[in-house]
Amino acid sequence: MDFFRDRDGRAILPLGLQTHNSSTGDPEMLTREIAAVKAFGGNLLEAPVYWCQVEAAEGRFDFTDVDDLIRRCRESGLHLILLWFGVNKNGHPTYAPEWVKAHPETYRMARGRDGGYVMSLSPLCRATLEADKRAVTALMAHLRETDGDARTVLALQIENEIGLANTDMDYDEAAMAVYRQDVPGCLDGVTLEDCGVVPGGTTWRSRFGRHAHEAFMAWAHAAFVEEIAAAAKAVCDLPLLLNVMLGEQGYEEAGACYNSGAAVGRVLDIYKAAAKHIDLLCPDMYVPDRERYRRVVGRYAREDNPLFIPESPVSGEANAMNMMEAFADFGCIGMACFGAASALDTEGRLLPGSQEIAWSMRAVANVAPLLIRYRGTGRVHALTQQEFMDKQYLRLEGYHIEARFMSAIGGWQSVGSRLNRRDPANADLLTTRGRALLIQTGEHEFFLSGAGVKVDFRRRPDPLLEDSYPQLVSRANGTLNFLSVEEGRFEGDEWVCDRRRNGDEANFELFVHRGETVRIRLNPYQ
């Protein structure tokens, strides 16, 4: 699915960074964060819009900071996703205006089981919904007038990691009166895993069993954002996102392990049924371990919900590795890392911890047109050096492919992919885990993009060939079986060759060191 498009209608793959929570309106911080996106080879900045600033006085709107943010991204050649920090920031109303915070009798807080208030505005309060909706539609009207043709803004994220903090539901009597009613008709046929009941009841408890409170709050929040989203789209037809605090953590109980009512994996079907004007439900992926990472993205990568990752770590080896599998195995349509300014040192250089992520992001960006074209075709493969691995094998229809990881191989020389271990300039490659994307674009054509990986192709014999062994063991069928090897980049959809590799740079293995991309045309005639 080509979800994101530029002003000319061309499909794009947004990749970049998210600012810190208080950066919008700070020229110095924005300069630093835009520079960080460029250092990562990205094309996207995500930045918040603060309700408390754009509507400091009720009914009076000031979009000065928004206009400046759009202008700076436009001048820098970046796309922008705006994040609406409204009634809910990680479950808390910290970005709500003072005139909301000062009047809890109007803009009702949720109550916990003990009857005390929790620091979350209730999604079942009509006054809160109307106020938030009015502000979002004012923002959308402003975007329509100021950015409608330029399309610098790709999408709007409504709220940020919504849900109730520190309680499994809103126990205020007004909320409980709604809970005692029948389950809304929009949820007919929706079930939850591990709920402990046979589906079909009309009450929340008989329908959703042990997850009744979470299901109720998921519907309440989904209905809240749906009304805002429908009104927003009626004003300006931008894609609308909802980012999610993950539910796949701890013992996975709402209100204890994550905000109750969040669009976690367990309740995605409730959100899809009740919030149809939200285009994407997006997991914030602060997950290092591969098994859980794949479990989470596998839940969000659905036919009705392409995978977009709006937040992930800005440093660390795990995200650098997992990123490749998100794009290769789950058809990821875009990604951002949180905390742009934290990726740079005081001189504006990438910090070592962020260098790993930058190599991976550049590698993905370099083949963005191919990822868009071949998404979901089975032609995109992730090569990732998991723990204890020195190589990885792929068997494709026409080729045996062996990827070897540079950090695990000794005896490096000063030619080709075998780098001199004693050269300080190569110290980073001695420890980095190899990862790359391998994309098959033709029967005998491949693109390799990544870091710390070298690849050998061996053509598989014709099944009817009687004596295939000489072909399999011939060096001409392995490391020398190329027509051409080009290092380069894409400009739009066109491949541009920056240099041709041959001799020592191609005769041993076909390699990528630090986020480069190579086009490999193999020889089918040998």
N, C-alpha and C positions, 0 to 999 in steps of 0.2 A: 504494500500500500504506500503510495507516494503522498504522505500526509502533509509535509511541510513544503511550501512553494515560495519562490521569490516573486518580485513584482512583475516579472515577465511570465509567470506561470510555470517556471522550470522547477522540477523536484530538487530539493536540497537535503543535505544531511547535516543538521545542526550539531556542532561539537564545540565545547568551550568551557567556560567557568562561570560560577555564580559568585557575586560579591558577598562580602560580609553583611550582616543584617543592618548596619547603620551607615552604609557607604553612600547611598543616594543623597545628592545634595552636597557632598564633600568633594570639591574639584580635585584635590590632591590624591585622595583615595581612588577616585574614579580613573585618574590618569595612570596610577599604578596598576589598577585591575585590568584596564584595557591593554596595558603593556604585557601583563601576564597572559592574557588570551593570545596575543600575538606570539609570545614565546612558546606557547603550546601548539602553535599552528592551527588554532581554532578560528571559527567564524561566528561565534555566539557569545553574548554576554547575557546572563540572567541577573536581574536587579529588582529590588522591591520598590513598591509604591506604598507609602504609609498613609493610612486613613487619617491618623491624628494630625498630619501635616496638610493634606489636600483639603480637609474639611475641619480645620481647627475651630471655626465657628459654624454652628449648625446651619446648613443650607447655603454656605458661602464657600466656593471652591477655588483653589489656587493650584494650578498645574505647572508652576514655574520649574520645579525640579524635574518633573517628568519631561518637559520640553527640552531641558538642557541635556538630560540623559539620552533622549532620542537623537538630538543633534550630534552629540559626541560619538555615539555609535555609528551614525550615518557617515560622519566625516572619517571615521576609522575603518569603514568598510565592513562593519560587523552587523549581524542580525541581533535582535533583542527580544527576549521573552520577559515580560513584566510579571512580577509576583505581587498580587494584591494581599498586603498585610492588613486585614480588616478586623473582624470580630475574633479571629482565631489565629494565633501564632503558637503552634505546638500545644494547643489546648488552652492557651491563656489569652486574655484580651489586652495584652500590653500595648498594642498599636491602636486600640480604639481611642477616639478623641476623649478629652476630659469631660465633655458634656454627656458622654455615655457613661464613663466611669463614675461620675459624681451623682448619677441618678439610678441606683440599682432598683428603686421602686418601679421604674419604667423599663429599664433594660435589665431584665431579671437574670441573676446568677443562678446556676444549677445548685441543687442541694445534694449532699451525700446521704448515706443511709442513716447517719446519726442526726440528721436534720440541719447540720451546719452547712454553710455555703462552701462550695469549692471554687477555685479560681478559674472558672470557665463560664462564659455566657451561655445560657440555655438556647439550643436551637429551636425550642418550642415557644419562644417568646416572639410574638408578632411584631412588637415595636422594634426589637433588634433587627429582625429580618427586613422590615421596611426601610430602616435607616441604612443598613448595609447595601441593600438593593439600590437605593437612591444614589449612593456614592459610586457604586460600580457602574451603573448606567451613565452617570455623569462622566466618569472616566472614559467609557467606551464612546460616548458622543464626542469627547475631545479628541480621542484617537482617530475617529472617522474624519474629523475635520482637518487634523494636522498631519496625519500619517497615512491617510486612506490610499493615496496613489503610490507613495514611496514604499510602503510595506516594510519599513525597517522593523516594526514590531511583528513578530511571527505569531505570537500567541499570548494569552493572558492566563496566568495561574490564579484561580480563585481560592483565597485563604491559604494557609500554610499548615500542613499536618493537623487537620481538624480532629476534633474529638473531645471528650470530657476527661480531664486529668484527675486521677485519684478517686474515681468512683466508677462503678460499672453502669450506672444510669442516673438520670435526674430524678430524685425522689421528691421534688416539690409536688404539692398536691395538684397543681395545674397539669404537670407532666403525667402524674399517675392517673389522672382522669382520662387522658388520651390513651395511656397504656391499657386501661381496662376496656377500651373499645376493641372491636374486631380488627384483625390484621387488614390493612388496606388492600383493595382489589388488585392494585398494581403488582403485588407480590404473589399473586396466585401462581402456583407451580414452582415457586422458589423454595429450595431446601438448603440446609446447612449440613456439612459433614459433622460427625461426632456429636449430634444434638441429643441422641438417646431416645427419640420418639419416632413413631411412624407419621410421616407428613399427612396433612389433611385437616388439622384442626383449624378453628377460626380465631382462637385466642393466641396471643404471643407464646404463652407457655405450652399450649397443646400443639402448636405448629413448630416451634423452635426449641422446645425442651430446655436443656441446661444452658443454652445460649440465648434464651429469650430476651434477657435484658440487653445483651449486646446487639441482637438483631433489631430490637426496638430503637436503640440509639443510632444504629447504622441507618435505619429508615429515616429517623428524625433529621439527621445531618444531611442525608441524601436529598430529602425533600426541601431542606433549607437551601442548599446550593443549587438545586434544580430550579427553584423559582428565581433565584438571582441569575443563573445562567440563561434561562429562557428570556428574561428581560434584557440581559446584556446582548444576546445575539440578535434580538429584534432591533437593536440600535446599530450594532456593528458586527458583521459576521466574521469575527476572528475565532480561530480554534481556542477552546477553553480546556484547561488542564486542572487536575486535582492531584497534588502530591501527597504521599502517604507515609506516615510513621509505620514501620513494619510490625506486623503481628507475629511473625515467625521468630520469636525470641523468648528466652526463658521458658516458663511452663505455659505460655500462650493463653493467658487469661486476661480478658478485657478489664481495664481499670487498675490492674496490678502490674502487668507487663507492658502495656501500651494504652493509649487513650481509647476509651470506649466510644464506639461509633465511628472510628476511623475506617477508611476503606481498605482494611487488611484483607489478606487472601481469603480468609474464611467467609467474608460477607461481600465479596465482589459481585455476586449475582444480585444481591439486594440493591447495590448501587447502580448496576446496569439496568435494573428494572425501574428504579425510582428517580434516577438522575440522567435522563436521556440526552439532555443538552450539554452534558460534560463529555467532551470528545475522548479524553484520555485519563485513565487512572494510573498514576505513575509512582513506582516505588522509590523511596530514597534509600540507595543501596550502600549502606555502611556495613557491609558484610565481607569479612576477609576469607572465610573458609569456602572452598569451592562447592562442597556438597550443598550447603545451605544457600549459597548464592544461586546455584542452578535451580534449587527448589523454588526460591522466591521468584526469580525472573520467569520461570516456567509457568507460574500461576498468572502472571500479568500479561504474558505474551499470548494473547488470545486472538481469534479471528475478529472479534468485535472490540479489541483493545490492543493495538500494536504497542510494543514495548518502547517506552521512552523513559530514560533515567535522568531526572532533573537534579539529583544530588548524589555525589559519590566522593570518596576521599581525594584530596588534592595531592596526596603524597602516599608512598608506600608501594611495595612490590605486589601485594595481593590484587589491588585494583588494576594495576598495569597488566596483570595476567588475565583477570576475570573479564576485563573489557573485551578482549579478543573473542571469548566464547559468547558474550552477549550479542555481538554483531554476527558472528559466524553461525551460531546454533539457534539463536532466538530471534533473529531478524530485527535487532534493535534499530530504531529509526532516529536516534539521537541521544546525546549524553552530555552532562555537565558535571564538573567537579566543584565542590563548595570551598569557598575561601580564597578567592583569586589572589588577593594581596599577600597571603601567607605562602605563596609559591616562590616569592622573590626575596633575595637578600637586600641589604640596604643600598647596594649598588645597582639594583634592578636585574640581577642575574638569577637564573633558576637555582633554587636550593637543591642539594643532592637528592633529598627525599622526593622532590617533585620531578626530578629529571626522568625517573622511571615512567611516571605517568605521561610526561610530555612525549617521550619516545613512542609510547603506545598510541597516544592521541594523534600524533603526526602520521604514524603508520596508517591509522584508520582514515584520517582526512585525505591522505594521498590517494586512496582508492575509493573515495566516496562515490563517484559516478558508477563504479562497478558494483559496490554494495547496493546501491539503489536498483541497478539493472538486474542483478542476479539474486536479490533477496528472495528466499524461499524456494530456490531452484535446486538446492543441493550442491551447488558449484562453489560455495564459500566454505572453507575449512579453517579451523583454528589449530595452530601448532603451539602448544603451551607446555613448558617444562615443569611438570609437577614434581613433587618432592622425590628425590632419588633417581630421577630420569636423566639419562644421557642422550636418548634419542626417541623418536616417535615415528611410527610407520603408518602410512595411508595406502590402501589399495583401491585405486580407481579403475574404471573400466579398461583404460588403455595403458596405465602406468603403475609400476611399483614406485612409491615415493618414500624416501627415508630422510627425515629431518634430524639433524644432530645439533646439539646445543653447545655453544662455544665454551660456556663456563665449566662444562663437565669434561672437556677434552684437553689433554696435556700435549706437550710437544709442539707448541705453536711456533710458527716461523714468521718471517717478515713478508710473506707473499700471500696474495689472495685473502682468504678469510682467516688464515692462520697468523694471527697477530703476535708480535713480539711481546712476550710476557714482561720483559724488563723495561719496556717503554712506559713511563708514567701516564702518558696520554691514553693508554689502553686499560688502565686499572679498573675503570668502571665495567668494562666488558668481561673482566675476569670473574666478577661476582654476580652480574645481572642474570636473572633467569630468562632464558630465551622464550620469545613469543612472537608469533607472526600470523598474518592472514595469508592463505594461499587460495587464489581465485582462478578457476579454470574458465577461460573465455573462449576457447575453441578446442577442437580435438587435440591439438598439439601446442596450444598457447596457454601460458599461465602468468599471473602476476603474483609476486611475493613481496610482502610489505611487513616490516617488523624490526626486531632487534635481537641480536645474539643468536641467530639461527643460520644454519647452512643446509642446503637441500640438494639431494641427488635424485635424479629421475632415471628409471630404468623401464624401457618399453616392454610391456607384456607381450609374449608371443601370440601369434594367431592360434586359436584353439585347434585348428586342423593341421598345423605345422608339425610334421613327424619328428624332426630333429631340432628342437628348440634350444637345447642346452648351449650350443656355441653362441647363439644370439644373446642369451641371458648373461653370459660371463664376459662378453666382449666389452672392452673399455669404450669402444665406439658406440655401444648401446647405453652407456652410463654417463660418465662425466663429460664426454666429448660429443654427445649427441644433439648439440644445439645448432640452429641456424643463426641465431643472434641473441645476445643478452644486452639489454639496454637499461641504464639507470636513468630515471626521469620523474615526471610528474604529469598530472592532468591539468589542463587549462580548459575549464568547462568540461565538455565531454571528450575533448581531444587530447590524446597522449602526446607529450613532448619529451623527446629524448635529449637528456643533458649530456650524456656520454655513453659510448659503447664500451662494454667490457669484453676483454679477450685475453688470451695468454694466461698469465698467472692469476688474473682476476676472474677467470671463468673456467679454466681447465681442471680445477680441483673440485670445488663445490660452488654452488650458486648461493651467495650469502647476502644477508642484510645485517648491518652492525647497529645503527642508532636511528631507527625509524625510516630508513630509506625504502624505496620501492624499485623493483626491477621487473622488467617485462622479459619473459623467457619464451622464445620460439624454438621448439624442439624439432629435430629433423626426422620426419617419418620415413625417409628413404633409406636409412641404414639398417 
